[in-house]
Amino acid sequence: MVKTLTLNNQIIDYNLKVSSRTKSIRLTVSYDGSINITIPSRVEDKVAEAFIIKKYEWIIDKIAHFKKNPKTVIVRHTTKEIKEYKEKANTLACMRLEHFNQFYNLSWKNISIKNTKSRWGSCSKKGNLNFNYKIALLPPHLADYIVVHELCHLGELNHSQNFWNLVSKTLPHHKELRRQLKEII
């Protein structure tokens, strides 16, 4: 649902989505300047508004970034292209998981390649790893970051300091990689 907020004499329209599946608040700014916020179903709408106020400067920076960089566009792939990229992504994920798992010695059940809108990867409590097919289109060092990130969730299913310590074992510069990944989104 579309909501409106007035902040610093500026009207901000945002799309509010309430989800029973999400555990935390997620805020995104799209290339067209639209603001989207997803909140858990147990959270009141006014919490979303407070979150937008708190992140106001970040929102303005993102909108300015997209205005400065109009080349940032959504690329749509054909069904055939997606199938090919999924195959490449599966090969890439399997190879890189095997490589990095020499350092971690963790185990997973299944690897799935999906066409997700807002995630590069995920790890389930059951030990299933999911990757966006677009990892096949990333520079290798950023694809490695995503693979290591999800692999480390098998050891720590959160973003605690222990999790980041695991990531640091093979990617001590993970903060820089994460920043680079956010720039291309």
N, C-alpha and C positions, 0 to 999 in steps of 0.2 A: 504494500500500500504506500502511496506517495504521501509524505508528510512535509510540512513547512516549518522552518525555524528562522527567527530573525536574530541576527548576531552582528554586532558592530554596524548597525543600520544597513545590513545586507540580508536579503532574503535567501535562505538556503533551502532548496528542495532536495529531499532525499527519499530513497526507496527503502522502506523498512520491511524486512522479512523476519517472521518469527518461526523458528524451527525447533522441533522436539529432538532433532538429531545433533544439533550443535551444542557444545559445552561451554563455549566462550563467545564473546562478542567479536564479530569480524567486520571490519570497515574497509571498503575498497573505493577507489576513484577510477572510473573508466576513462579511456582515451577521449571520449566525447564530453568529459567533465561531469558526468552523472555520478552521484554519490549513492553508494549502496551499503546498508548496514544490516547484518544478520544477528539476531539475539536469540538466546535460548528461550524456550517457551515459559520457563519459570521466572523470567525477568520482565519487569514492567517496562512499558514503552518509554517512560521518562528517563530510564537509565540509558537508553539509546541516545536520547537528546543530550544528556550530560556527557556522554562519550564523544559525541560530535563536537561539543563545545570544547572539551579537553584537547581534541585532536585538530582543532580549527586551523592552526598554523600549518600542520602537516597536509591537510586537505588543500589549502591555498597553494602550497608548494607543488603538490602533485598536479593540480589544475594548470599552474604556470608551466610546469615541465612539459605537459602534453601540448600546450599552446606553442611552446618554443620548439618542440620536436614533432611536427605534424606527420613525420614519417612513421610514427608509432601508430600502426593500424592493425586491425584484426585481419588475419589472413585466413581465408576459408579454404579448406582442402576438399578435394573430391573424395568420394567413397573409395575409389581405387587408390588414391594417394594415401589416404588414412590407413588402408590395409597394408600398403607397402611400408609406411612409416612404423606401423605397429610391429611388423616383422623385424625391422631394423632395431627398434627400441627393445624388443624382447631379447634379441641377440646381444645388444649392448648391455642391457641390465644383467643378463646371466653372466656374461664375461666379467664385468666389473665387480659384480657381487662375489664371484669366485676369487678374483684377485684380492679385493679388500678383506674378504673373510679369512684370508691367511693370517691377518693380524688380529681378528676378533674371535674367530672360532664360534660363531653363533649359528643357529639353524632356523630355517624358515620352512613353511609348508608349500605354499604356492606363490608363483609370480604371475601377476596379471598386468596387461597393458590396456589402458583405458583411454577414452576420449573425454576427459574431464575439463570443465570450464575454468576452475579456479585453483586446482591443486596440481603440483608437480608429482606428488607421490603421497602414499600413506602406508601405515602399518597397522594391521588389526591385532587385537588381543590374542587371536588364534595363531598368529605368526604368518599371516599372509601379507605379501608385499605387493603394492599396486603402484604403477608408474604411468604417468601421462605419456602418450605416444610422442609428444613433442620433445621429449628428452633426446630423441634421435636427431633433432634439428639444432640442438644446443652445441656450443663449443665444448670439446671433451672435458675441460676442467670443471665446467658448470654441471655437466651430466654426472661427473664423478661426485660432486658435492651432493647432488640429490640422492644418488645411490648410497653413499656413505651415511647420509642423514637418515634414510629409511632403514638401512641395515642396523644402525646404532639404536633405533627404536626397539629392535628385538631384545636389546639388553636393558634399555631404560625407556619405558613407554610414556615419556613425558619430555619436557624441555628443562629439566632441572640442571644444576651444575654438573651432576654425575653424567648426564647425557652429553653435555658439551665437552666434558673431559674425554669421553669415549670418542667423539668426533675428532677431537684434537690429536688423538693417537696417529691418525693418518693424514689429517688435514689441519695442521696447526694454524693455517691462515683462513679458517672457515668463515670468520666474520667478513673478510674482504670478498670471499666468494658469494656469500649471502647478499652482500650489498650489490655486487655485480648482477646477480640474478634478479634482484628487485628492480634494477634499472631497465632491464629489457622487458619487463612485464608490462 
